[in-house]
Amino acid sequence: MAVTVRIPTILRTYTGGAAEVAVEGANLAAVIDALEAAYPGIRARVLDESGRLRRFVNVYVNDDDVRFTEGLATETKDGATLSIIPAVAGG
């Protein structure tokens, strides 16, 4: 199941500058595992020490915020687009 992952600028150092990468995975947890295998270090930027999504990182599968679906168990069907969006703050 190929999933396109949109990589934010701040994480592109892990992907050699690529804005989008394709990985395999039946759910979000598997996609993150595949990202880590292909681009070591990226998992620690998305998940915290306990293996949960970091508080200030938003993840969408297609247009659905995974915090309001199944979290890391959210299904990622073939052709899905996963977007990693770090929170932005300012004043």
TITORVO-101636 format. One record per residue (C-alpha): x, y, z; residue number from 1. Coordinates in steps of 0.1 Angstrom, whole numbers, always signed. Example, Ala and Ser with C-alpha at 12.3 -4.5 7.8 and 13.67 -1.06 7.14 Angstrom:
<pts>
c1  c2  c3  num
+123  -45  +78  1;
+137  -11  +71  2;
</pts>
This chain:
<pts>
c1  c2  c3  num
+0  +0  +0  1;
+19  +30  -12  2;
+13  +62  +8  3;
+25  +96  -2  4;
+39  +115  +28  5;
+42  +153  +26  6;
+73  +163  +45  7;
+74  +198  +62  8;
+104  +220  +55  9;
+118  +215  +90  10;
+120  +177  +85  11;
+134  +177  +49  12;
+169  +173  +62  13;
+160  +137  +70  14;
+146  +131  +35  15;
+175  +146  +16  16;
+154  +177  +8  17;
+124  +158  -6  18;
+91  +175  +0  19;
+72  +142  -6  20;
+82  +106  -2  21;
+64  +73  -8  22;
+64  +45  +17  23;
+43  +14  +24  24;
+20  +9  +54  25;
-15  -2  +62  26;
-19  +23  +91  27;
-2  +54  +104  28;
+20  +35  +128  29;
+33  +13  +100  30;
+39  +43  +78  31;
+59  +60  +105  32;
+79  +28  +109  33;
+86  +27  +72  34;
+96  +64  +73  35;
+120  +57  +101  36;
+135  +27  +82  37;
+141  +48  +51  38;
+149  +81  +68  39;
+164  +75  +103  40;
+156  +100  +129  41;
+123  +112  +116  42;
+103  +92  +140  43;
+116  +111  +170  44;
+104  +143  +155  45;
+68  +129  +150  46;
+64  +107  +181  47;
+73  +115  +217  48;
+93  +92  +241  49;
+62  +72  +249  50;
+54  +65  +212  51;
+25  +90  +210  52;
+21  +118  +185  53;
+40  +148  +197  54;
+16  +175  +210  55;
+26  +202  +185  56;
+27  +180  +154  57;
-5  +175  +135  58;
-9  +145  +112  59;
-36  +142  +85  60;
-45  +112  +64  61;
-61  +127  +34  62;
-81  +155  +50  63;
-87  +138  +83  64;
-69  +148  +115  65;
-57  +115  +130  66;
-63  +128  +165  67;
-100  +127  +158  68;
-100  +93  +140  69;
-80  +62  +152  70;
-47  +79  +160  71;
-17  +57  +151  72;
-41  +30  +141  73;
-57  +52  +114  74;
-59  +32  +82  75;
-38  +44  +53  76;
-52  +29  +21  77;
-32  +26  -11  78;
-29  +60  -27  79;
-35  +79  +6  80;
-17  +112  +13  81;
-3  +117  +47  82;
+6  +153  +58  83;
+28  +161  +87  84;
+22  +196  +99  85;
+42  +211  +128  86;
+22  +237  +148  87;
+32  +273  +142  88;
+31  +299  +169  89;
+37  +336  +168  90;
+24  +368  +179  91;
</pts>
